[in-house]
Amino acid sequence: MRRVLSLALAGFDRAVAFIALMLLAALLVVVSLGVVTRADGDPLLWTDEVSRFLMVWLACAGWLLASRHRAHVRIRYFADKLPVQVRRGVDLVLHAAVAVFGLLVAWHGWTLVTRNLDLEATTVPVAMAVMYAPIVVAGAVTAAQALGEAIETVVLLGRRA
């Protein structure tokens, strides 16, 4: 079971990395197209809006990758000075707080999606909800990652007890 979960998570990580790469390439093309057409005196109006959508999606993909690889900034100076058991207790509280944060982001992201389903973007024929959709995924993945780390911490606490 653990092996299957590990393989699934590795596949998820590869898929998100590929999506991030494609979003970055698309953003580069759209922004370059906007710059070139502005310099030519005949700007494509949709490039600003599409680049905004791509930036939100790319930021969420980066957020997912950083969460999955535990690469977000963590200031551990004071926590590392604590005894191991106390440090793990502090870690458990922090993981729980991050899980709550992720759930709140997902919940409020869902609210943004549902409130913007009937609002069309200005220059492209797509609902503004599309811009907010990855926020729901990022919040849910953050919560799941934090809960997984909390479970690992509880297991480590149990081994020392």
Secondary structure as GFF3:
##gff-version 3
##sequence-region A 1 161
A	DSSP	alpha_helix	2	39	.	.	.	ID=ss1
A	DSSP	alpha_helix	46	68	.	.	.	ID=ss2
A	DSSP	three_ten_helix	79	81	.	.	.	ID=ss3
A	DSSP	alpha_helix	84	115	.	.	.	ID=ss4
A	DSSP	alpha_helix	129	160	.	.	.	ID=ss5
###
